Amino acid sequence: MNPFAWDAFAQGLGWTAVTALAVMLATFAIALVLGVHRVVDVAWGAAFAAVAVVSLAVSAGEGDGARRLLVTALTVVWGLRLAVHIARRGRGHGEDPRYEAMLGRAPGNRNLYALRMIYLLQGGLVWLVSLPVQAAQYAPRPLSALAWAGAALWLVGLFFEAVGDAQLARFKADPAHRGRIMDQGLWRLTRHPNYFGDFCVWWGLFLIAGDGGWRAAAVSVVSPLVMSALLIKGSGKRLLERHMAGRPGWDAYAARTSSFFPWPPRRPR
């Protein structure tokens, strides 16, 4: 069995960094034409898919073939589904309130500030968070039970993301629900089924990479840790709940519904 190919992995890191940067710069150019920066949210998932494909291509001849195909396919499916969903959700809407608030505080040119604080930052995060996908391409061990457990966890994550997004879209499409808090389906079990889904997806991909050997696990464990921090304490759950606070019915919903991990609703005291 060949050892973990450190030199090839280091070269691959350079190619994937260029890929993430290229996707974000292209998206920035599109945003300037459209006049809104919310298109970067579409590029987030698409950039992960691009990094996975490029990582597979530049690592040809390295690692276990089954693991390479598995981790690439799972990342591409997740990334493209997310990109398509966000593109459909944002169609016909103006600027995202988060970006509008951020750019309203820009010291100087708004677009250059957006390039630094949104596009380049997200490009760097794509590269960092995708480390399990990249490391898995060079892991020499054949797939074992741990990798399939990771794939199962990925599937749970995709289910929570896709079903939660679809349930929320149907809820919002009904005029009778205008002004109400979504508390049905998966949203009865967690206030953030889509963020919980992301959490499972990236821990699942990490398990697939780590199944290939301790070296792959060591270089990629930062990915699920960073993603978990972003989802729970960073720009995910925390910011969304700050935005929702004060809306009619939110306090009651938050009191009975798990904040992140799915759990049956609490009974009112």
C-alpha positions as semicolon CSV with decimal commas, in nm:
position;residue;x (nm);y (nm);z (nm)
1;M;0,000;0,000;0,000
2;N;0,138;0,339;-0,097
3;P;0,173;0,598;0,182
4;F;-0,018;0,924;0,191
5;A;0,118;1,133;-0,098
6;W;0,217;1,452;0,084
7;D;0,387;1,620;-0,213
8;A;0,095;1,555;-0,447
9;F;-0,149;1,667;-0,177
10;A;0,041;1,996;-0,133
11;Q;0,030;2,060;-0,508
12;G;-0,341;1,979;-0,510
13;L;-0,399;2,238;-0,238
14;G;-0,263;2,501;-0,474
15;W;-0,490;2,397;-0,759
16;T;-0,798;2,396;-0,539
17;A;-0,711;2,738;-0,396
18;V;-0,696;2,874;-0,752
19;T;-1,028;2,705;-0,827
20;A;-1,207;2,855;-0,527
21;L;-1,063;3,198;-0,609
22;A;-1,167;3,173;-0,974
23;V;-1,526;3,083;-0,885
24;M;-1,554;3,374;-0,644
25;L;-1,399;3,627;-0,883
26;A;-1,632;3,515;-1,161
27;T;-1,926;3,549;-0,922
28;F;-1,808;3,897;-0,822
29;A;-1,810;4,000;-1,188
30;I;-2,164;3,865;-1,226
31;A;-2,272;4,052;-0,912
32;L;-2,143;4,380;-1,054
33;V;-2,351;4,328;-1,366
34;L;-2,666;4,231;-1,171
35;G;-2,617;4,496;-0,903
36;V;-2,665;4,255;-0,610
37;H;-2,412;4,055;-0,410
38;R;-2,654;3,786;-0,292
39;V;-2,541;3,576;-0,592
40;V;-2,237;3,479;-0,384
41;D;-2,465;3,245;-0,187
42;V;-2,526;3,049;-0,508
43;A;-2,151;3,031;-0,567
44;W;-2,093;2,885;-0,218
45;G;-2,227;2,541;-0,305
46;A;-2,102;2,558;-0,664
47;A;-1,749;2,636;-0,544
48;F;-1,739;2,323;-0,328
49;A;-1,849;2,115;-0,627
50;A;-1,579;2,275;-0,844
51;V;-1,309;2,215;-0,582
52;A;-1,412;1,850;-0,551
53;V;-1,397;1,793;-0,929
54;V;-1,061;1,969;-0,967
55;S;-0,921;1,781;-0,668
56;L;-1,027;1,452;-0,828
57;A;-0,867;1,549;-1,158
58;V;-0,530;1,664;-1,023
59;S;-0,497;1,361;-0,793
60;A;-0,524;1,105;-1,072
61;G;-0,325;0,793;-0,987
62;E;-0,325;0,865;-0,611
63;G;-0,527;0,721;-0,324
64;D;-0,803;0,463;-0,323
65;G;-1,019;0,492;-0,635
66;A;-1,348;0,408;-0,463
67;R;-1,295;0,668;-0,191
68;R;-1,200;0,933;-0,446
69;L;-1,515;0,879;-0,649
70;L;-1,737;0,853;-0,341
71;V;-1,624;1,175;-0,175
72;T;-1,630;1,367;-0,502
73;A;-1,981;1,250;-0,593
74;L;-2,123;1,330;-0,249
75;T;-1,970;1,678;-0,250
76;V;-2,092;1,759;-0,600
77;V;-2,447;1,640;-0,522
78;W;-2,457;1,844;-0,201
79;G;-2,302;2,156;-0,355
80;L;-2,514;2,167;-0,670
81;R;-2,838;2,099;-0,482
82;L;-2,762;2,386;-0,249
83;A;-2,667;2,619;-0,536
84;V;-2,986;2,543;-0,730
85;H;-3,205;2,583;-0,422
86;I;-3,055;2,922;-0,331
87;A;-3,076;3,042;-0,692
88;R;-3,447;2,957;-0,706
89;R;-3,514;3,109;-0,366
90;G;-3,346;3,439;-0,453
91;R;-3,495;3,479;-0,801
92;G;-3,666;3,815;-0,837
93;H;-3,546;3,947;-0,500
94;G;-3,319;4,241;-0,432
95;E;-3,010;4,251;-0,214
96;D;-2,987;4,018;0,084
97;P;-3,047;4,220;0,407
98;R;-2,727;4,075;0,559
99;Y;-2,512;4,209;0,279
100;E;-2,704;4,535;0,264
101;A;-2,634;4,595;0,632
102;M;-2,267;4,499;0,594
103;L;-2,208;4,713;0,288
104;G;-2,389;5,004;0,449
105;R;-2,097;5,023;0,692
106;A;-1,833;4,995;0,419
107;P;-1,543;5,241;0,463
108;G;-1,507;5,354;0,103
109;N;-1,604;5,173;-0,216
110;R;-1,885;4,925;-0,146
111;N;-1,788;4,683;-0,421
112;L;-1,423;4,662;-0,324
113;Y;-1,527;4,613;0,036
114;A;-1,761;4,333;-0,077
115;L;-1,477;4,173;-0,273
116;R;-1,258;4,160;0,038
117;M;-1,512;4,081;0,307
118;I;-1,753;3,855;0,118
119;Y;-1,601;3,694;-0,191
120;L;-1,239;3,645;-0,090
121;L;-1,340;3,544;0,262
122;Q;-1,590;3,288;0,136
123;G;-1,339;3,159;-0,118
124;G;-1,091;3,098;0,164
125;L;-1,356;2,922;0,369
126;V;-1,448;2,698;0,075
127;W;-1,085;2,593;0,044
128;L;-1,049;2,532;0,417
129;V;-1,378;2,353;0,476
130;S;-1,323;2,127;0,173
131;L;-1,002;1,980;0,319
132;P;-1,163;1,639;0,388
133;V;-1,267;1,618;0,023
134;Q;-0,914;1,703;-0,086
135;A;-0,735;1,478;0,164
136;A;-0,960;1,182;0,079
137;Q;-0,825;1,187;-0,278
138;Y;-0,481;1,085;-0,151
139;A;-0,579;0,840;0,127
140;P;-0,448;0,495;0,028
141;R;-0,659;0,260;0,240
142;P;-0,962;0,083;0,089
143;L;-1,309;0,181;0,211
144;S;-1,419;0,025;0,539
145;A;-1,719;0,049;0,773
146;L;-1,618;0,395;0,897
147;A;-1,642;0,540;0,547
148;W;-1,989;0,393;0,495
149;A;-2,092;0,532;0,834
150;G;-1,974;0,870;0,706
151;A;-2,177;0,827;0,389
152;A;-2,483;0,741;0,598
153;L;-2,430;1,054;0,811
154;W;-2,395;1,256;0,489
155;L;-2,728;1,113;0,371
156;V;-2,896;1,214;0,698
157;G;-2,759;1,565;0,647
158;L;-2,879;1,587;0,289
159;F;-3,225;1,468;0,399
160;F;-3,254;1,738;0,666
161;E;-3,131;2,007;0,428
162;A;-3,339;1,915;0,123
163;V;-3,660;1,824;0,306
164;G;-3,632;2,118;0,545
165;D;-3,579;2,362;0,257
166;A;-3,873;2,214;0,062
167;Q;-4,103;2,230;0,365
168;L;-4,011;2,592;0,432
169;A;-4,063;2,687;0,067
170;R;-4,413;2,533;0,065
171;F;-4,497;2,704;0,392
172;K;-4,393;3,046;0,264
173;A;-4,577;2,998;-0,063
174;D;-4,913;2,974;0,117
175;P;-5,057;3,327;0,171
176;A;-5,238;3,200;0,480
177;H;-4,900;3,158;0,652
178;R;-4,790;3,518;0,602
179;G;-4,645;3,651;0,928
180;R;-4,641;3,306;1,093
181;I;-4,342;3,111;1,222
182;M;-4,269;2,783;1,042
183;D;-4,313;2,508;1,303
184;Q;-4,413;2,207;1,094
185;G;-4,235;1,896;0,967
186;L;-3,866;1,891;1,050
187;W;-3,900;2,244;1,185
188;R;-4,090;2,097;1,483
189;L;-3,775;1,903;1,580
190;T;-3,512;2,173;1,532
191;R;-3,519;2,544;1,461
192;H;-3,251;2,489;1,195
193;P;-3,290;2,163;1,001
194;N;-3,084;2,300;0,712
195;Y;-2,793;2,401;0,936
196;F;-2,809;2,069;1,119
197;G;-2,800;1,903;0,777
198;D;-2,483;2,095;0,686
199;F;-2,332;1,983;1,015
200;C;-2,399;1,615;0,934
201;V;-2,276;1,649;0,574
202;W;-1,933;1,777;0,671
203;W;-1,879;1,542;0,962
204;G;-1,981;1,261;0,728
205;L;-1,727;1,369;0,465
206;F;-1,463;1,392;0,737
207;L;-1,532;1,032;0,841
208;I;-1,489;0,919;0,481
209;A;-1,155;1,099;0,462
210;G;-1,044;0,981;0,806
211;D;-1,126;0,623;0,714
212;G;-0,834;0,644;0,471
213;G;-0,578;0,684;0,749
214;W;-0,480;0,905;1,040
215;R;-0,286;1,143;0,816
216;A;-0,594;1,228;0,612
217;A;-0,790;1,272;0,934
218;A;-0,525;1,494;1,091
219;V;-0,505;1,739;0,800
220;S;-0,882;1,767;0,757
221;V;-1,034;1,765;1,107
222;V;-1,024;2,145;1,108
223;S;-1,294;2,143;0,838
224;P;-1,591;2,004;1,035
225;L;-1,481;2,201;1,342
226;V;-1,481;2,529;1,149
227;M;-1,810;2,447;0,979
228;S;-1,970;2,357;1,313
229;A;-1,853;2,684;1,464
230;L;-1,987;2,882;1,168
231;L;-2,324;2,707;1,179
232;I;-2,380;2,727;1,554
233;K;-2,187;3,032;1,674
234;G;-2,101;3,225;1,359
235;S;-2,295;3,341;1,056
236;G;-2,556;3,064;1,068
237;K;-2,784;3,001;1,362
238;R;-2,680;3,301;1,572
239;L;-2,738;3,566;1,305
240;L;-3,063;3,415;1,184
241;E;-3,209;3,398;1,534
242;R;-3,105;3,756;1,598
243;H;-3,297;3,848;1,282
244;M;-3,603;3,647;1,391
245;A;-3,613;3,771;1,751
246;G;-3,919;3,980;1,825
247;R;-4,138;3,837;1,552
248;P;-4,485;3,728;1,667
249;G;-4,473;3,368;1,787
250;W;-4,095;3,337;1,780
251;D;-4,041;3,328;2,156
252;A;-4,297;3,051;2,204
253;Y;-4,151;2,855;1,914
254;A;-3,796;2,892;2,046
255;A;-3,907;2,784;2,394
256;R;-4,051;2,453;2,275
257;T;-3,816;2,367;1,986
258;S;-3,458;2,239;2,004
259;S;-3,209;2,507;1,904
260;F;-2,999;2,284;1,677
261;F;-3,000;1,906;1,723
262;P;-3,338;1,744;1,642
263;W;-3,550;1,658;1,944
264;P;-3,923;1,625;2,011
265;P;-4,085;1,958;2,105
266;R;-4,095;2,047;2,474
267;R;-4,432;2,058;2,639
268;P;-4,534;2,401;2,774
269;R;-4,505;2,432;3,148
